[in-house]
Amino acid sequence: MLPSTVDMTGAELSAELSALGPALPPLLRPEFENELSVVRREAARSGDLTSTRVLLAKWRGVAAAEQKDPGISHRVLAEAAQLLNRES
């Protein structure tokens, strides 16, 4: 079981996030990298790691879902887009 992000130091958070990016499917990496750069800028500015902890928890979940069912993220997004188009 992975440690809670609440119990992790800044260095531990950074190390796991750095390792997580390359483990994601290629189509998800740009979104991850964009979110990571925003969160890192905010953490550097404020010194608060809350957003970093939330980001890691989110992407841990995405990575686990993708490992269990490859392509699930894009299928969910496609279904959501279809639902939005029906409502328009």
Disulfide bonds with the S-S distance in Angstrom:
none
